[in-house]
């Protein structure tokens, strides 16, 4: 199954100048763990800011008003991306290679088309294992796990 079919197409985005207070509000309102930071055209990912990044920014600002800090100060620049036509197993390889759990999904032109996470991979593997278990049970009616 291609990566583009796994995660949501409706990605929450922000620009580099957004304030962390706004990001924290978006993370809570949208119930997401990451916001993709896009270029000025709003189409290509240039960063990603996670709930963890926002929390760690408090430490980095040591008593200053972290809410008015910009996303640019807290985001991970040049995030690892994954192409929408890659097979879902590529998520596992990307997680191993980059040590992150969220990937903006891009098309051939590098434009943002979605986001995929470790959770999406685990859910997909679970569905596939259910399919395998159903096949085993149909072919071996006396089998009981």
C-alpha positions as CSV (number, residue, x, y, z in Angstrom):
1,X,0.0,0.0,0.0
2,X,1.5,3.4,-1.0
3,X,2.3,5.8,1.8
4,X,0.0,8.4,0.3
5,X,-3.0,6.2,1.3
6,X,-2.0,5.8,4.9
7,X,-2.0,9.1,6.8
8,X,-4.3,12.1,6.6
9,X,-4.3,14.4,3.6
10,X,-5.4,17.3,5.6
11,X,-2.1,18.4,7.2
12,X,-2.0,21.2,9.7
13,X,0.6,23.7,8.5
14,X,2.2,27.0,9.7
15,X,4.8,29.4,8.4
16,X,8.2,30.1,10.0
17,X,7.0,33.3,11.6
18,X,4.1,31.7,13.5
19,X,4.4,32.1,17.3
20,X,4.7,29.1,19.5
21,X,1.6,30.2,21.4
22,X,-0.4,29.8,18.2
23,X,1.3,26.4,17.5
24,X,0.4,25.1,21.0
25,X,-3.2,26.2,20.4
26,X,-3.3,24.4,17.0
27,X,-1.7,21.3,18.4
28,X,-4.5,21.1,21.1
29,X,-7.4,22.2,18.9
30,X,-6.5,19.9,16.1
31,X,-5.5,17.0,18.4
32,X,-2.2,16.4,16.5
33,X,1.4,15.9,17.6
34,X,3.1,17.9,14.8
35,X,2.6,20.8,12.5
36,X,4.4,21.0,9.2
37,X,6.2,24.3,8.5
38,X,5.9,25.2,4.9
39,X,7.8,27.6,2.6
40,X,6.3,31.0,1.6
41,X,4.2,29.4,-1.1
42,X,2.7,27.1,1.5
43,X,3.4,24.0,-0.6
44,X,6.8,22.6,0.4
45,X,7.8,21.4,3.8
46,X,10.8,23.3,5.3
47,X,10.4,22.2,8.9
48,X,8.3,20.3,11.4
49,X,7.4,21.4,14.9
50,X,6.2,18.7,17.3
51,X,4.5,18.9,20.7
52,X,7.8,17.9,22.2
53,X,9.6,20.7,20.4
54,X,7.1,23.2,21.8
55,X,7.6,21.8,25.3
56,X,11.4,21.9,25.1
57,X,11.2,25.5,23.9
58,X,10.1,26.4,27.4
59,X,13.5,25.2,28.7
60,X,15.4,26.9,26.0
61,X,13.8,30.3,26.8
62,X,14.6,30.1,30.5
63,X,11.8,32.2,31.9
64,X,11.2,34.4,28.8
65,X,7.9,34.5,27.1
66,X,8.0,31.4,25.0
67,X,4.6,31.9,23.5
68,X,5.9,34.8,21.4
69,X,8.9,32.8,20.2
70,X,8.7,31.9,16.5
71,X,8.3,28.4,15.1
72,X,11.6,29.0,13.3
73,X,13.3,28.9,16.7
74,X,11.8,25.5,17.8
75,X,11.2,23.6,14.6
76,X,13.4,20.9,13.1
77,X,14.5,22.3,9.8
78,X,14.6,20.3,6.5
79,X,12.6,17.4,7.9
80,X,12.9,14.0,6.5
81,X,10.1,13.4,4.0
82,X,8.7,10.4,2.3
83,X,7.2,10.2,-1.2
84,X,3.6,9.5,-1.5
85,X,4.2,6.6,-4.0
86,X,6.7,4.8,-1.6
87,X,5.5,1.5,-0.2
88,X,4.4,1.6,3.4
89,X,7.4,-0.5,4.5
90,X,9.5,2.5,3.6
91,X,8.2,4.2,6.7
92,X,9.9,1.6,8.9
93,X,13.2,2.2,7.0
94,X,12.8,6.0,7.3
95,X,12.2,5.7,11.0
96,X,15.3,3.7,11.5
97,X,17.4,6.0,9.3
98,X,16.2,9.3,10.6
99,X,15.1,8.5,14.2
100,X,11.8,10.3,14.0
101,X,8.2,9.1,14.0
102,X,6.5,11.7,11.7
103,X,7.1,12.3,8.1
104,X,5.6,14.9,5.7
105,X,4.5,13.1,2.6
106,X,5.5,14.8,-0.7
107,X,4.8,14.3,-4.4
108,X,7.3,14.2,-7.2
109,X,7.7,18.0,-7.1
110,X,8.4,18.0,-3.3
111,X,5.0,19.5,-2.5
112,X,3.2,18.5,0.7
113,X,0.4,16.0,0.1
114,X,0.0,14.5,3.6
115,X,1.7,13.3,6.8
116,X,2.4,9.8,7.9
117,X,3.5,8.6,11.4
118,X,4.7,5.6,13.2
119,X,1.2,5.1,14.4
120,X,-0.1,4.9,10.8
121,X,2.5,2.2,10.2
122,X,1.5,0.2,13.3
123,X,-2.2,0.4,12.4
124,X,-1.5,-0.8,8.9
125,X,0.6,-3.7,10.1
126,X,-2.2,-4.6,12.5
127,X,-4.8,-4.6,9.7
128,X,-2.5,-6.8,7.6
129,X,-2.0,-9.2,10.4
130,X,-5.8,-9.4,10.9
131,X,-6.2,-10.3,7.3
132,X,-3.6,-13.0,7.6
133,X,-5.2,-14.4,10.8
134,X,-8.6,-14.4,9.0
135,X,-7.1,-16.4,6.1
136,X,-5.5,-18.9,8.4
137,X,-8.7,-19.4,10.3
138,X,-10.7,-19.9,7.1
139,X,-8.2,-22.4,5.7
140,X,-7.7,-24.2,9.0
141,X,-11.1,-24.2,10.8
142,X,-9.8,-26.2,13.7
143,X,-7.0,-23.7,14.4
144,X,-7.6,-21.5,17.4
145,X,-5.0,-19.1,18.7
